[in-house]
Amino acid sequence: MSTSTPHKVTLIPGDGIGPEVTQAVVRILEATGVKFEWERFAAGAEAFEIYGEYIPADLYDSIERNKVALKGPVTTPVGGGFKSINVTLRKKFDLFANFRPIKNLPGLETKWPGVDLIIVRENTEGEYVGLEHEVVPGVVESIKVITDKGSTRIAKFAFDYARKHGRKKIHSIHKANIMKLSDGLFLRCARRVAEGYPEILYGEHIIDNTCMQLVMNPFQYDTLLLENLYGDIVSDLCAGLVGGLGLVPGANLGHECAIFEAVHGSAPDIAGQDIANPTALLQSAVLMLHHLNEEAAANKVQKALEAVYAERKTLTRDVGGKAGTSQFADAVLTAMG
Ligand code: NAI
């Protein structure tokens, strides 16, 4: 329900295509009638130039205060340089659940129509945290930490979500045939949690097979429960099932704070050209509106977005159209009435 008090939201436009898609999304959010007070911050290389810090202290304070952030992608240097801003924020605010719904939009032809998957990715443990060091030149060690606590709470998140939203099936995706201890623990925790939800079918698939199964027949799955790195990779695969990275939203959720961001990265190959698809961030913003209990606005934006897709006239080029980022946003605004 909309209130007269504005929602204070920390806004991180990010870099690459981040500022373009963020601008489009903010315009749409502001047209919903919901009031926002944005606290805008740079992060990553851009922040370092301004503040001498990759994540300014004020940004931490802002998220701590507001409890909600909307974030564009931030570039992470490959093979060196500073630590991922995303990983750092997720750790700092203990945003243990990465929630990524994967669903077809109307009007888009894909290999499989009617895909409706939920990815629940553990967001604070595993290889993805980047605990690495050089033992001696030529030998590095990368440490994968999996804990009972971390695995149990993400499994519980997945089962609670499934119960609340009438999802029928959860598969844990693993490599416990090889990672017997770490992935073995992840599975044991998931099995233990599953016992408390007898109405939800529980299964387990090995990750490599899962990738093949998803491409061949995604309908055999409903909700996928994955460790951090596996969730990262399988999310992009699933994005490909429904039309690409320009579409798929995400939420990083903790007990206190939430950061909403698309699955995609900063897409340097198309940055600054007004051609990026803002749909993924817009659908992340819809998740944020639900989180803020702004149901009417969430439904309004989603309906307008789907109308623009169904009409097929003003789509961006990643999904076969010719429209630019801002033109697409204009079409959504028009559809909102
Ligand atoms: P990417 O997701 O940025 O791009 C992969 C491909 O998808 C590119 O061809 C790109 O043009 C396309 N694409 C992505 N988003 C799109 C959109 N909204 N509209 C149209 N096309 C889109 O992945 P990449 O290139 O591997 O990573 C680039 C940078 O982004 C890296 O520094 C990476 O670390 C960072 N990254 C940041 C994330 C975040 O801040 N949450 C998440 C993933 C990557």
Residues whose N, C-alpha, C, O or C-beta is under 5 A from the ligand:
A	BS01	NAI	G72 P73 V74 T75 T76 P77 N86 L245 G246 A262 V263 H264 G265 S266 A267 P268 D269 I270 I275 A276 N277 D318
